[in-house]
Amino acid sequence: MHWQSDEFRGLVGHDLAGRDVIHGHTLEVGDIDGDGYLDIFAAEMAKWTEQRPDPDNPNAKAWIFYGDGSGNFRQTELVTGNAFTKDVWLTLMAMVISIS
């Protein structure tokens, strides 16, 4: 998972996850921790075929990348081995709002 910043020397690539995302399913941007800076929630799919009963990607991960407003992100691995949908983002935001 990569993002690019437009710097004086041109576009500069930044790697967030440190590896390729397998069957990325969810990517949402919002202020998760309420600090006024954008954060990123991203997740992989664990299952995408119906022909097999077990997960296609048993090590599917979900991350939160907390932004600091200066183009830096702190990676947090939220969970491993679960399937995710857009509803996860809504649940996550509801949890953050209830804690605040």
N, C-alpha and C positions, 0 to 999 in steps of 0.2 A: 504494500500500500504506500503510495507516494503522493507527495504534494510538491508544488513548485512555487518558489518565491521570485518575484521580479526585483533583482538587485542591480546595483550599478554595473556589474559585469555581465548582465543578462539573466536569463532564467536559471535558477539553481534548484536542483532536485533534492528532496529530503525524503528519507525512508522512515516511515512511522513504525511499522510492525517488525522490521528486521528480517522479514521473509515474505514469500508470496502468500497471498490469501487464497485459500482453496474454496471455490464456490462461494464467493462473497455474496451475502444475501441482504444484509442490513447495513446501511451507512446513514447516520443521522448526525446533524451538527446542531448544537445548542449549548447553552450555559448550564451544564449539569450541576456544578458545585456552587453556583450563585455568586461567583467572584467577579462577574462582569465580562469575562473572556470566553470566547467560543471553545467548546470541547467537542470531541468526536467520539461517537459510539459506533463500533463496527463489529460485525459478527459473520462467521462462516456457517454454511449449512452442514448439518451432520448427515442428512439423508436426502437423496434426490432421485433414487430409483425405487420402483415398486417391486422389481423382480427379486429382490433379496430382503430378508427380514431384518438383517443387522444394519447398522449405520454404514454408509459409504465412507464417511470421514469421522471415525470414532473420537478423534482428537480435535474436533471442531472447537474453535475458540471464540470468545467474545472479549473485546477490549474496550476500555475507555481511555482516550488520550486527552489528558487535561491540559488545556492551553494556558499559557502565561501572559498572552497579549503581545509577546515579542517574537512570535513565530516558533517558540519552543513548546514541545508537548511531552508530558510525563506519562509513560505507558503504564497502564494497570490492566492485568489480565483478570477479567471479571469471573469467567467460568470456562471450563473445558468439558467437551463431550455432550453438549446439549444442542438441540435444534432451536433456531431463532426465527422470529417473524417480526414484523413492524410493531406488533403488540408489545414486544419487550421494551421498546423505546418508551411507549406510553406508561408502562408499569414502572420503568426506571425513573421517569420524570415524576410520577405520582409519589414514589418513595422519597425522592429528593425534596419535593414540596412539603411532604408531611414531616420530614425531619427538620426543615428550616423553621 
